[in-house]
Amino acid sequence: MSEHDTIAEFRRVVNRLAQESGSRWEASKRVHESSAFPRVLEQLVHASQEATLPPAVKDLLDRSLNRGQAIGIQNLDGPGLKALTGFPPSKAFRALCIYFGLIQAPASRWPVPDVADKAIDLLITQSSNPFDLLLQSPVASVLDLGAGDLSFAGELADQYLPILLGQERELILHAVDRLDPGSKLGGPLHPGRAHIAQLQERPGLAFRFYGNQDMCDLHELEDVGKLAPRYTIVTCWAPATPTFAYEPSRLSEPVIVDDLRRTKGAFRHIRFEGETALEVQHGERALVFPSWKFEIRGPLVLLNILAKRGIVGILGAVDSQVFWELLAQLLEDPRYRPADLPFTSANLPEIFGEVYQRLAGLQSGESLSLADLAPLRTAIPASPTIQSDSKLSTFRQVLIRRGAVFPGLPASSTARRFSDMIEESPPWFVTLVPNRC
């Protein structure tokens, strides 16, 4: 990507984030106050220097912010700020403060959980059920990403709500899914209205469902108070393939497209009953999906969401393609992230070596700590496909378990169907404990 294109992509992300930030945009007005400006400028310069950004963007940021020497907005480089944000200096400064996480939304109506690290680590290592953290946390809250037919939400409520009600506590359960409830695409993954109503009406259950919502773009929901800033558990069942099966920081777009055509078949966008859709030629059949089905975000996006929005992250029924791409981003050694080389069953043993042998040898239900196999990555960078802030994520624990469904654990309908998918290898169950940001 050229320097011009790199800056243009940064501008697109910053501009969109500012326009969708709602209450945070209003709150950012205070950064112009003479008493606040020097401190905010210092924080902004520091955040921009620490961020994982292309050199061209970093250099222009440094020059545009006058290397932190400005005493007011008028001393900043207007043309540079315009190139970086698309805004004039005053709005550009506010937009950059939002992008680098210096502006917080007004207090959420949803309580934020706080559990001691020691208690978390003890439960994760000694219990076979990470969802039991809901019973130990002062706030029992779950964010279900890609919630589909809400089968997991129903099982979770059935299992934990009676216990929490006995403790005179509530269960906060928020679910998001990208499927548009009004769309004719997606079939059985759409939740029934009756099921939604049943969950909404259960005493002690603060349930919210947001359809037609991209899990990678939750800021607007948070800004208007529909989501909590952080949850006890953030979960995603059967992370979408190919959305999270290719990492764009490792694989170029031509390589991804070629591999998609090789493994999935020819595809094109069409009109289907008044909607834009994706048609995939699978053998002799033409399959029709939502138009965004082959949009590639990569596992870095998913890891950053888990780290920033949950005390614990849980990925269930992870298929092998998503699993190995995810694993490559969790391990420190760059050998696990070869450039422009899609993972295949033939090259996985060579690329992952002993890590592959140990994991491939796991029997259904068995588990191990990833850190026992190889060092975990010291910093999970932001994704090049969507960057909401500059903070680096890290995980202090990653536990891997083989299988789709386990005794005593709630699961999604997709996970429960794996036993009938004879052509699929057993999926993976991954529990991640992020360090506090």
C-alpha positions in Angstrom: 0.0 0.0 0.0 1.4 3.4 -0.9 2.0 6.2 1.6 -1.0 8.1 0.2 -3.3 5.1 0.5 -2.1 4.4 4.0 -2.9 7.9 5.2 -6.2 7.8 3.3 -7.2 4.5 5.1 -6.3 6.0 8.5 -8.4 9.1 7.7 -11.4 6.9 6.7 -11.3 5.0 10.0 -10.8 8.2 12.2 -13.5 10.1 10.3 -16.0 7.3 10.6 -15.3 6.7 14.2 -15.8 10.4 15.0 -19.1 10.6 13.2 -20.4 7.5 14.9 -19.3 8.4 18.4 -22.4 10.2 19.5 -22.0 11.2 23.2 -18.3 10.9 23.0 -18.2 13.5 20.2 -20.1 15.9 22.5 -17.9 15.1 25.4 -14.8 15.8 23.3 -15.6 19.6 23.1 -13.9 20.1 26.5 -10.4 19.3 25.0 -10.4 22.8 23.5 -10.5 24.5 26.9 -7.2 26.3 27.6 -6.9 24.6 31.0 -7.2 21.2 29.4 -5.4 21.5 26.1 -1.7 21.1 27.2 -2.5 18.0 29.2 -4.6 16.5 26.4 -2.0 17.3 23.8 0.7 15.6 25.8 -1.5 12.5 26.2 -2.4 12.5 22.5 1.3 12.8 21.4 2.2 9.9 23.8 -0.6 7.7 22.6 0.2 8.3 19.0 3.9 7.4 19.6 3.0 4.2 21.4 0.4 3.1 18.9 1.0 0.4 16.3 0.6 2.6 13.2 2.3 2.8 9.8 5.4 5.0 9.8 3.9 7.4 7.3 0.9 8.0 9.7 3.1 8.3 12.7 5.4 10.8 11.0 2.4 13.0 9.9 0.8 12.8 13.3 4.0 14.0 14.9 4.4 17.0 12.6 0.7 17.8 12.7 0.6 17.9 16.5 3.7 20.2 16.3 5.6 17.5 18.3 3.7 18.4 21.4 4.9 22.0 21.5 1.7 23.8 20.5 0.0 26.0 23.1 -3.4 26.0 21.3 -5.3 24.7 18.4 -4.1 27.6 16.3 -0.5 26.2 16.6 -1.3 22.9 15.0 -0.7 22.0 11.4 -4.1 22.4 9.8 -3.3 20.8 6.4 -1.7 17.8 8.1 -4.7 17.3 10.4 -7.0 17.6 7.5 -5.1 14.8 5.7 -5.2 12.6 8.8 -8.9 13.1 9.7 -10.8 15.0 6.9 -11.7 17.7 9.5 -10.5 21.2 10.1 -8.1 21.6 13.1 -10.6 22.0 15.9 -12.7 18.9 14.9 -9.6 17.0 13.9 -8.1 17.3 17.3 -11.3 16.0 18.9 -11.5 13.2 16.4 -7.9 12.1 17.2 -8.7 12.2 20.9 -11.6 9.8 20.3 -9.5 7.5 18.1 -6.7 7.2 20.6 -9.2 6.4 23.5 -8.8 9.7 25.4 -12.5 10.5 25.4 -14.8 8.2 27.4 -18.5 7.9 27.0 -20.8 9.1 29.8 -21.3 6.6 32.6 -23.2 3.5 31.3 -26.4 2.4 32.9 -25.0 -1.1 33.0 -22.7 -2.0 35.9 -19.1 -2.9 35.1 -17.8 -6.2 36.7 -14.6 -6.2 38.8 -13.1 -9.6 39.8 -9.7 -10.0 41.3 -7.1 -11.5 38.9 -6.3 -14.2 41.4 -9.9 -15.4 41.6 -10.2 -15.4 37.8 -7.0 -17.4 37.4 -8.0 -19.9 40.1 -11.4 -20.6 38.5 -10.0 -20.9 35.0 -7.3 -23.3 35.9 -9.2 -25.4 38.4 -12.8 -25.5 37.1 -13.9 -27.2 33.9 -16.6 -24.6 33.5 -15.5 -21.0 32.9 -19.1 -19.7 32.8 -19.1 -20.3 36.6 -17.3 -17.0 36.8 -20.8 -15.5 36.6 -21.5 -16.8 40.1 -18.3 -15.3 41.5 -18.4 -11.9 39.9 -20.3 -9.1 41.6 -21.9 -8.4 38.2 -23.1 -11.3 36.2 -23.0 -10.0 32.6 -22.5 -11.7 29.2 -22.0 -10.3 25.7 -22.8 -12.9 23.0 -21.3 -12.0 19.7 -22.8 -13.5 16.5 -25.7 -14.7 18.6 -27.6 -16.4 15.7 -30.7 -18.2 16.8 -30.1 -17.3 20.5 -29.8 -21.0 21.4 -26.8 -20.3 23.6 -28.5 -17.4 25.2 -31.4 -19.6 26.1 -29.2 -22.3 27.5 -27.2 -19.9 29.5 -30.3 -18.3 31.0 -31.8 -21.7 31.9 -28.7 -22.8 33.7 -27.6 -19.7 35.6 -30.7 -17.5 36.1 -32.3 -19.7 38.8 -29.1 -19.7 40.8 -28.6 -15.9 40.5 -32.3 -15.3 41.4 -31.7 -17.4 44.5 -28.9 -15.0 45.4 -31.2 -12.0 44.6 -29.1 -11.0 41.6 -29.8 -10.4 38.0 -28.2 -11.8 34.8 -27.3 -9.2 32.2 -27.3 -10.8 28.7 -26.7 -8.8 25.6 -26.6 -10.4 22.2 -25.6 -9.0 18.8 -25.8 -10.5 15.3 -25.0 -9.1 11.9 -28.1 -10.7 10.3 -30.8 -8.2 9.5 -34.0 -9.4 11.1 -35.9 -8.2 8.0 -33.7 -10.1 5.6 -34.7 -13.3 3.8 -31.1 -14.5 3.9 -29.6 -16.4 6.8 -32.4 -19.0 7.2 -32.4 -20.9 10.5 -29.8 -18.5 12.1 -32.5 -15.9 12.5 -33.9 -15.9 16.1 -37.7 -16.3 16.3 -39.7 -13.4 17.6 -41.3 -15.6 20.3 -37.9 -16.7 21.6 -36.7 -13.0 21.8 -39.9 -12.1 23.6 -39.6 -15.0 26.0 -36.0 -14.0 27.0 -37.0 -10.3 27.4 -39.9 -11.2 29.7 -38.0 -13.5 32.1 -37.8 -12.1 35.6 -34.2 -11.2 36.7 -32.9 -11.4 33.1 -31.8 -8.0 31.6 -31.8 -9.3 28.0 -31.2 -7.2 24.9 -30.9 -8.4 21.3 -29.4 -6.1 18.5 -29.8 -7.5 15.0 -28.3 -6.0 11.9 -25.3 -5.1 14.0 -21.7 -5.7 13.1 -19.8 -7.1 16.1 -16.7 -5.2 14.9 -18.4 -1.8 15.2 -20.1 -1.6 18.6 -19.2 2.0 19.6 -22.5 3.5 18.6 -24.4 1.0 20.8 -22.1 1.7 23.7 -22.4 5.5 23.2 -26.1 5.5 23.6 -26.0 3.2 26.6 -27.2 0.0 24.9 -24.1 -1.9 25.8 -21.8 -2.0 28.8 -18.2 -0.9 28.5 -17.1 -4.3 29.8 -18.7 -7.6 30.6 -17.9 -10.5 32.9 -17.7 -12.8 29.9 -17.7 -12.1 26.1 -18.4 -15.1 24.0 -18.6 -16.0 20.4 -19.8 -19.4 19.2 -18.6 -20.8 15.8 -16.7 -17.7 14.8 -17.6 -17.1 11.2 -15.6 -18.7 8.3 -14.1 -17.1 6.2 -14.6 -13.8 8.1 -12.1 -14.8 10.9 -10.3 -17.5 9.0 -7.8 -15.3 7.2 -5.6 -12.6 8.9 -5.1 -9.6 6.6 -1.9 -8.5 8.4 -0.4 -11.9 7.3 -2.2 -12.6 4.0 -2.6 -10.1 1.1 -5.9 -9.6 -0.5 -5.0 -11.4 -3.8 -3.8 -14.5 -1.8 -7.0 -14.5 0.3 -9.3 -14.2 -2.8 -7.4 -17.0 -4.7 -7.7 -19.3 -1.6 -11.4 -18.5 -1.3 -12.0 -19.4 -4.9 -9.9 -22.6 -4.5 -11.6 -23.8 -1.3 -15.1 -22.3 -1.5 -15.7 -22.0 -5.3 -16.4 -19.1 -7.6 -18.5 -16.3 -6.1 -20.1 -13.1 -7.1 -22.6 -10.5 -5.8 -26.2 -10.8 -7.1 -29.7 -9.5 -6.3 -31.8 -12.0 -4.5 -35.5 -11.1 -3.8 -34.7 -7.4 -3.6 -31.5 -7.8 -1.5 -27.8 -7.7 -2.4 -26.5 -11.2 -1.8 -23.4 -13.3 -2.3 -23.7 -16.3 -4.6 -21.1 -19.1 -4.2 -20.8 -21.9 -6.7 -20.3 -25.0 -4.6 -20.0 -27.9 -7.0 -23.2 -28.1 -9.0 -25.1 -26.0 -6.5 -25.3 -22.2 -6.3 -25.5 -21.2 -2.6 -26.8 -17.7 -1.6 -25.5 -15.9 1.5 -25.8 -12.4 2.9 -23.7 -9.9 0.9 -21.0 -9.6 3.6 -20.4 -13.4 4.0 -16.9 -13.2 2.5 -15.9 -9.9 4.1 -12.5 -10.7 5.8 -11.8 -9.2 9.2 -9.3 -11.7 10.7 -8.8 -13.1 14.2 -7.0 -9.9 15.4 -10.3 -8.1 15.4 -11.9 -10.9 17.4 -9.0 -11.0 19.9 -9.2 -7.2 20.4 -12.9 -7.3 21.0 -12.5 -10.0 23.6 -9.7 -8.3 25.4 -11.3 -4.9 25.6 -14.9 -5.9 26.4 -14.6 -8.9 28.7 -12.9 -10.0 31.9 -12.9 -13.4 30.2 -13.3 -14.3 26.6 -14.8 -17.7 25.4 -14.8 -19.0 21.9 -16.8 -22.1 21.4 -17.1 -24.6 18.5 -14.2 -23.0 16.6 -13.5 -24.8 13.4 -10.0 -25.8 12.4 -9.4 -23.1 9.8 -10.3 -20.2 12.2 -8.5 -22.0 15.1 -5.0 -22.1 13.5 -5.2 -18.6 12.2 -6.3 -17.5 15.7 -3.5 -19.5 17.3 -0.9 -17.9 15.0 -1.8 -14.5 16.4 -1.6 -15.6 20.0 1.9 -17.0 19.9 5.0 -14.9 20.2 7.3 -16.4 17.6 6.8 -14.9 14.1 7.5 -18.3 12.5 3.8 -19.0 13.2 2.7 -16.1 10.9 4.4 -16.8 7.5 3.5 -14.1 5.0 1.1 -14.9 2.2 1.0 -18.6 3.0 -2.5 -19.9 3.7 -2.6 -22.7 6.3 -3.4 -26.2 5.0 -3.5 -29.6 6.6 -0.2 -30.3 4.7 1.8 -27.3 6.0 0.4 -26.9 9.6 2.7 -29.6 11.1 5.8 -27.9 9.7 4.7 -24.4 10.6 3.6 -25.1 14.2 5.9 -28.0 14.9 5.6 -29.3 18.4 2.7 -27.1 19.1 0.8 -28.8 16.3 1.7 -32.3 17.5 0.6 -31.6 21.1 -2.7 -30.0 20.1 -3.5 -32.6 17.4 -3.0 -35.3 20.0 -5.7 -33.9 22.3 -8.7 -36.2 22.7 -12.3 -34.9 22.9 -12.7 -33.1 26.3 -9.0 -32.8 27.0 -7.4 -29.4 27.6 -4.1 -27.7 28.0 -2.7 -24.2 28.6 -1.2 -22.7 25.4 1.6 -21.1 27.4 2.8 -24.6 28.3 3.5 -25.2 24.6 5.1 -21.9 23.5 5.4 -18.3 24.8 2.3 -16.2 24.4 2.5 -13.0 22.4 3.5 -10.0 24.5 1.3 -7.6 22.6 -1.7 -8.3 20.3 -1.7 -5.5 17.7 -4.8 -3.8 16.5 -6.2 -5.2 13.3 -5.5 -3.4 10.0 -9.1 -4.0 8.9 -10.7 -2.0 11.8 -9.0 0.0 14.5 -11.0 1.5 17.3 -8.3 2.6 19.6 -4.5 2.4 20.0 -4.2 0.3 23.1 -2.4 -3.1 22.7 -4.1 -6.1 24.0 -2.4 -9.0 25.9 -3.6 -12.3 27.3 -2.1 -13.9 30.4 -3.9 -17.2 30.0 -5.2 -19.1 27.0 -6.7 -22.5 27.7 -7.6 -24.8 24.8 -10.0 -27.7 24.9 -10.9 -30.1 22.2 -14.6 -30.6 21.4 -17.9 -28.8 20.7 -20.1 -29.7 23.7 -19.1 -30.5 27.3 -21.0 -31.7 30.3 -22.5 -28.9 32.4 -21.6 -26.1 29.9 -24.2 -24.2 27.9 -23.6 -24.3 24.1 -25.1 -23.0 20.8 -27.1 -25.0 18.4 -24.2 -24.9 16.0 -22.0 -26.5 18.6 -24.5 -29.3 19.2 -24.7 -30.0 15.4 -21.0 -30.8 15.1 -21.6 -34.4 16.1 -23.6 -34.8 12.9 -21.0 -33.2 10.7 -19.0 -36.3 9.9 -16.8 -34.5 7.4 -15.7 -31.9 10.0 -12.8 -32.5 12.4 -13.6 -31.9 16.1 -13.7 -28.2 16.8 -12.0 -26.2 19.6 -13.1 -24.4 22.8 -10.8 -21.5 23.7 -10.9 -19.6 27.0 -8.8 -16.4 27.1 -8.0 -14.2 30.1 -6.8 -10.7 29.0 -4.7 -8.5 31.1 -6.4 -5.3 32.3 -6.0 -2.5 29.7 
